[in-house]
Amino acid sequence: MDERQARAYIVEELGKQRGRNDILLTLCREMDIEWKQADQMIREVEALDSLQIASRQSPLLIFLGLAVILGGLGLTTYGIWYFWTFTQLEATQQLIESQYMYITAGGMVTGLAMITGGVIGFRKIIGEILG
């Protein structure tokens, strides 16, 4: 494996989210170099080809981000629906149902946190892709 092939291999493997130690081990074996040299090579590739690596990682990260946002929307929507129906109940029914309110409130807070985290993740992905 020459240096050009090694760079392509590093970009491909980092794009697939492979473990850094696995990449290092392969480089050491294939190129017959020391661990520190392989680590330095990976750092150089990360610095020079970060756009290409980010574009390879983005489909998986976008899918995960969408899943988190949709899950957060589901939890938040359920919480809003629960509290809206809670206000429509009679006083005695509200007293009975109030014991489950903390679970729904926790779900709403978690849902809002999931939405916020998903949006922040999308901003980071778009920022890496656009440079």
PyRosetta script that sets phi, psi and omega in degrees:
from pyrosetta import init, pose_from_sequence

init()
pose = pose_from_sequence("MDERQARAYIVEELGKQRGRNDILLTLCREMDIEWKQADQMIREVEALDSLQIASRQSPLLIFLGLAVILGGLGLTTYGIWYFWTFTQLEATQQLIESQYMYITAGGMVTGLAMITGGVIGFRKIIGEILG")
pose.set_psi(1, 121.5)
pose.set_omega(1, 177.0)
pose.set_phi(2, -89.3)
pose.set_psi(2, -179.5)
pose.set_omega(2, -174.5)
pose.set_phi(3, -66.9)
pose.set_psi(3, -35.7)
pose.set_omega(3, 179.0)
pose.set_phi(4, -65.3)
pose.set_psi(4, -44.6)
pose.set_omega(4, 177.8)
pose.set_phi(5, -65.4)
pose.set_psi(5, -36.5)
pose.set_omega(5, 179.3)
pose.set_phi(6, -65.1)
pose.set_psi(6, -41.2)
pose.set_omega(6, 178.2)
pose.set_phi(7, -61.9)
pose.set_psi(7, -44.5)
pose.set_omega(7, 179.6)
pose.set_phi(8, -63.4)
pose.set_psi(8, -40.4)
pose.set_omega(8, 178.6)
pose.set_phi(9, -62.8)
pose.set_psi(9, -44.4)
pose.set_omega(9, -178.8)
pose.set_phi(10, -62.6)
pose.set_psi(10, -46.0)
pose.set_omega(10, 179.9)
pose.set_phi(11, -61.1)
pose.set_psi(11, -44.6)
pose.set_omega(11, -179.1)
pose.set_phi(12, -62.5)
pose.set_psi(12, -46.4)
pose.set_omega(12, -177.2)
pose.set_phi(13, -70.2)
pose.set_psi(13, -39.7)
pose.set_omega(13, 176.3)
pose.set_phi(14, -66.2)
pose.set_psi(14, -34.3)
pose.set_omega(14, 176.9)
pose.set_phi(15, -66.3)
pose.set_psi(15, -27.3)
pose.set_omega(15, 177.7)
pose.set_phi(16, -89.2)
pose.set_psi(16, 3.7)
pose.set_omega(16, 179.2)
pose.set_phi(17, 65.6)
pose.set_psi(17, 32.7)
pose.set_omega(17, 177.8)
pose.set_phi(18, -71.4)
pose.set_psi(18, 158.6)
pose.set_omega(18, 179.5)
pose.set_phi(19, -68.4)
pose.set_psi(19, 139.4)
pose.set_omega(19, -177.8)
pose.set_phi(20, -61.7)
pose.set_psi(20, -40.2)
pose.set_omega(20, -179.2)
pose.set_phi(21, -65.6)
pose.set_psi(21, -34.8)
pose.set_omega(21, 177.3)
pose.set_phi(22, -65.2)
pose.set_psi(22, -41.4)
pose.set_omega(22, 178.3)
pose.set_phi(23, -64.8)
pose.set_psi(23, -44.0)
pose.set_omega(23, 179.2)
pose.set_phi(24, -60.0)
pose.set_psi(24, -44.2)
pose.set_omega(24, -179.3)
pose.set_phi(25, -62.0)
pose.set_psi(25, -43.8)
pose.set_omega(25, 179.2)
pose.set_phi(26, -63.4)
pose.set_psi(26, -43.5)
pose.set_omega(26, 179.2)
pose.set_phi(27, -62.5)
pose.set_psi(27, -42.5)
pose.set_omega(27, 179.1)
pose.set_phi(28, -62.0)
pose.set_psi(28, -41.3)
pose.set_omega(28, -179.7)
pose.set_phi(29, -71.1)
pose.set_psi(29, -46.9)
pose.set_omega(29, -174.1)
pose.set_phi(30, -73.3)
pose.set_psi(30, -36.5)
pose.set_omega(30, -175.1)
pose.set_phi(31, -102.0)
pose.set_psi(31, -4.7)
pose.set_omega(31, -179.0)
pose.set_phi(32, 54.6)
pose.set_psi(32, 53.4)
pose.set_omega(32, 178.5)
pose.set_phi(33, -123.6)
pose.set_psi(33, 168.4)
pose.set_omega(33, 179.6)
pose.set_phi(34, -80.1)
pose.set_psi(34, 161.6)
pose.set_omega(34, -178.3)
pose.set_phi(35, -58.6)
pose.set_psi(35, -43.3)
pose.set_omega(35, -178.5)
pose.set_phi(36, -64.2)
pose.set_psi(36, -37.9)
pose.set_omega(36, 178.0)
pose.set_phi(37, -66.2)
pose.set_psi(37, -42.3)
pose.set_omega(37, 179.1)
pose.set_phi(38, -65.3)
pose.set_psi(38, -39.7)
pose.set_omega(38, 178.3)
pose.set_phi(39, -64.0)
pose.set_psi(39, -41.8)
pose.set_omega(39, 178.3)
pose.set_phi(40, -64.0)
pose.set_psi(40, -38.7)
pose.set_omega(40, 178.8)
pose.set_phi(41, -63.0)
pose.set_psi(41, -42.8)
pose.set_omega(41, 179.0)
pose.set_phi(42, -63.8)
pose.set_psi(42, -41.5)
pose.set_omega(42, 178.7)
pose.set_phi(43, -62.6)
pose.set_psi(43, -40.3)
pose.set_omega(43, 178.2)
pose.set_phi(44, -64.2)
pose.set_psi(44, -43.6)
pose.set_omega(44, 179.7)
pose.set_phi(45, -64.9)
pose.set_psi(45, -41.2)
pose.set_omega(45, 177.7)
pose.set_phi(46, -60.3)
pose.set_psi(46, -39.5)
pose.set_omega(46, -178.4)
pose.set_phi(47, -73.1)
pose.set_psi(47, -41.4)
pose.set_omega(47, -174.7)
pose.set_phi(48, -84.4)
pose.set_psi(48, -33.4)
pose.set_omega(48, -175.0)
pose.set_phi(49, -114.2)
pose.set_psi(49, 31.8)
pose.set_omega(49, -176.5)
pose.set_phi(50, -63.5)
pose.set_psi(50, -33.8)
pose.set_omega(50, 179.1)
pose.set_phi(51, -65.0)
pose.set_psi(51, -44.0)
pose.set_omega(51, 179.9)
pose.set_phi(52, -66.7)
pose.set_psi(52, -39.7)
pose.set_omega(52, 178.6)
pose.set_phi(53, -65.2)
pose.set_psi(53, -44.3)
pose.set_omega(53, -179.8)
pose.set_phi(54, -63.3)
pose.set_psi(54, -38.6)
pose.set_omega(54, -179.8)
pose.set_phi(55, -69.0)
pose.set_psi(55, -29.5)
pose.set_omega(55, 176.1)
pose.set_phi(56, -74.3)
pose.set_psi(56, -31.7)
pose.set_omega(56, -178.9)
pose.set_phi(57, -82.6)
pose.set_psi(57, -22.1)
pose.set_omega(57, -170.0)
pose.set_phi(58, -61.7)
pose.set_psi(58, -37.8)
pose.set_omega(58, -179.8)
pose.set_phi(59, -58.9)
pose.set_psi(59, -43.9)
pose.set_omega(59, 179.0)
pose.set_phi(60, -65.9)
pose.set_psi(60, -44.3)
pose.set_omega(60, -178.7)
pose.set_phi(61, -67.0)
pose.set_psi(61, -36.3)
pose.set_omega(61, 177.2)
pose.set_phi(62, -65.1)
pose.set_psi(62, -43.3)
pose.set_omega(62, 177.8)
pose.set_phi(63, -60.2)
pose.set_psi(63, -47.2)
pose.set_omega(63, 179.6)
pose.set_phi(64, -64.5)
pose.set_psi(64, -39.6)
pose.set_omega(64, 178.2)
pose.set_phi(65, -62.5)
pose.set_psi(65, -43.4)
pose.set_omega(65, 177.7)
pose.set_phi(66, -63.2)
pose.set_psi(66, -40.9)
pose.set_omega(66, 179.2)
pose.set_phi(67, -62.6)
pose.set_psi(67, -41.2)
pose.set_omega(67, 179.7)
pose.set_phi(68, -66.8)
pose.set_psi(68, -44.0)
pose.set_omega(68, 179.9)
pose.set_phi(69, -63.6)
pose.set_psi(69, -43.7)
pose.set_omega(69, 179.5)
pose.set_phi(70, -64.9)
pose.set_psi(70, -40.6)
pose.set_omega(70, 176.0)
pose.set_phi(71, -62.5)
pose.set_psi(71, -41.2)
pose.set_omega(71, 177.3)
pose.set_phi(72, -64.4)
pose.set_psi(72, -40.3)
pose.set_omega(72, 176.6)
pose.set_phi(73, -63.0)
pose.set_psi(73, -39.1)
pose.set_omega(73, 178.4)
pose.set_phi(74, -63.5)
pose.set_psi(74, -46.6)
pose.set_omega(74, 179.1)
pose.set_phi(75, -63.8)
pose.set_psi(75, -42.6)
pose.set_omega(75, -179.2)
pose.set_phi(76, -67.3)
pose.set_psi(76, -42.7)
pose.set_omega(76, 179.2)
pose.set_phi(77, -63.2)
pose.set_psi(77, -42.4)
pose.set_omega(77, 177.7)
pose.set_phi(78, -61.5)
pose.set_psi(78, -42.8)
pose.set_omega(78, 179.5)
pose.set_phi(79, -62.5)
pose.set_psi(79, -42.6)
pose.set_omega(79, 178.3)
pose.set_phi(80, -63.4)
pose.set_psi(80, -44.3)
pose.set_omega(80, 179.0)
pose.set_phi(81, -61.3)
pose.set_psi(81, -43.5)
pose.set_omega(81, -179.3)
pose.set_phi(82, -60.4)
pose.set_psi(82, -48.0)
pose.set_omega(82, -178.0)
pose.set_phi(83, -69.1)
pose.set_psi(83, -32.1)
pose.set_omega(83, 177.0)
pose.set_phi(84, -67.2)
pose.set_psi(84, -45.4)
pose.set_omega(84, 178.6)
pose.set_phi(85, -68.4)
pose.set_psi(85, -30.3)
pose.set_omega(85, 178.0)
pose.set_phi(86, -61.2)
pose.set_psi(86, -39.1)
pose.set_omega(86, -179.6)
pose.set_phi(87, -70.8)
pose.set_psi(87, -17.4)
pose.set_omega(87, -179.0)
pose.set_phi(88, -87.4)
pose.set_psi(88, -8.3)
pose.set_omega(88, -177.2)
pose.set_phi(89, -82.1)
pose.set_psi(89, 161.2)
pose.set_omega(89, 173.7)
pose.set_phi(90, -74.2)
pose.set_psi(90, 166.0)
pose.set_omega(90, -175.1)
pose.set_phi(91, -59.5)
pose.set_psi(91, -41.8)
pose.set_omega(91, -179.4)
pose.set_phi(92, -68.1)
pose.set_psi(92, -37.9)
pose.set_omega(92, 177.5)
pose.set_phi(93, -68.6)
pose.set_psi(93, -35.8)
pose.set_omega(93, 177.1)
pose.set_phi(94, -63.3)
pose.set_psi(94, -38.9)
pose.set_omega(94, 178.8)
pose.set_phi(95, -62.6)
pose.set_psi(95, -42.1)
pose.set_omega(95, 179.3)
pose.set_phi(96, -67.9)
pose.set_psi(96, -44.4)
pose.set_omega(96, -176.9)
pose.set_phi(97, -74.5)
pose.set_psi(97, -18.6)
pose.set_omega(97, -174.6)
pose.set_phi(98, -66.3)
pose.set_psi(98, -19.6)
pose.set_omega(98, 179.5)
pose.set_phi(99, -66.9)
pose.set_psi(99, -20.5)
pose.set_omega(99, 179.6)
pose.set_phi(100, -98.5)
pose.set_psi(100, 0.1)
pose.set_omega(100, -173.6)
pose.set_phi(101, -64.5)
pose.set_psi(101, -38.1)
pose.set_omega(101, -177.7)
pose.set_phi(102, -64.9)
pose.set_psi(102, -32.1)
pose.set_omega(102, 177.7)
pose.set_phi(103, -66.9)
pose.set_psi(103, -44.3)
pose.set_omega(103, 179.8)
pose.set_phi(104, -68.1)
pose.set_psi(104, -39.6)
pose.set_omega(104, 177.9)
pose.set_phi(105, -63.0)
pose.set_psi(105, -41.8)
pose.set_omega(105, 176.4)
pose.set_phi(106, -62.5)
pose.set_psi(106, -39.1)
pose.set_omega(106, 176.8)
pose.set_phi(107, -64.0)
pose.set_psi(107, -38.8)
pose.set_omega(107, 178.2)
pose.set_phi(108, -65.2)
pose.set_psi(108, -44.4)
pose.set_omega(108, 179.2)
pose.set_phi(109, -63.2)
pose.set_psi(109, -42.5)
pose.set_omega(109, 177.4)
pose.set_phi(110, -62.9)
pose.set_psi(110, -42.6)
pose.set_omega(110, 178.4)
pose.set_phi(111, -61.3)
pose.set_psi(111, -43.6)
pose.set_omega(111, 178.0)
pose.set_phi(112, -64.4)
pose.set_psi(112, -38.4)
pose.set_omega(112, 176.8)
pose.set_phi(113, -65.5)
pose.set_psi(113, -38.1)
pose.set_omega(113, 178.0)
pose.set_phi(114, -64.7)
pose.set_psi(114, -43.1)
pose.set_omega(114, 178.6)
pose.set_phi(115, -62.1)
pose.set_psi(115, -46.1)
pose.set_omega(115, 179.9)
pose.set_phi(116, -61.6)
pose.set_psi(116, -46.0)
pose.set_omega(116, 178.7)
pose.set_phi(117, -62.6)
pose.set_psi(117, -40.4)
pose.set_omega(117, 178.6)
pose.set_phi(118, -64.2)
pose.set_psi(118, -41.0)
pose.set_omega(118, 179.0)
pose.set_phi(119, -66.8)
pose.set_psi(119, -41.8)
pose.set_omega(119, 177.5)
pose.set_phi(120, -62.3)
pose.set_psi(120, -41.8)
pose.set_omega(120, 177.6)
pose.set_phi(121, -61.4)
pose.set_psi(121, -42.2)
pose.set_omega(121, 178.0)
pose.set_phi(122, -62.2)
pose.set_psi(122, -40.6)
pose.set_omega(122, 178.7)
pose.set_phi(123, -61.4)
pose.set_psi(123, -40.5)
pose.set_omega(123, 179.5)
pose.set_phi(124, -66.5)
pose.set_psi(124, -42.5)
pose.set_omega(124, 179.8)
pose.set_phi(125, -61.9)
pose.set_psi(125, -48.2)
pose.set_omega(125, -179.4)
pose.set_phi(126, -64.0)
pose.set_psi(126, -39.5)
pose.set_omega(126, 178.6)
pose.set_phi(127, -62.6)
pose.set_psi(127, -39.8)
pose.set_omega(127, 178.8)
pose.set_phi(128, -69.6)
pose.set_psi(128, -38.3)
pose.set_omega(128, -178.8)
pose.set_phi(129, -68.8)
pose.set_psi(129, -43.9)
pose.set_omega(129, -177.6)
pose.set_phi(130, -78.3)
pose.set_psi(130, -13.8)
pose.set_omega(130, 175.5)
pose.set_phi(131, 87.0)
pose.dump_pdb("model.pdb")
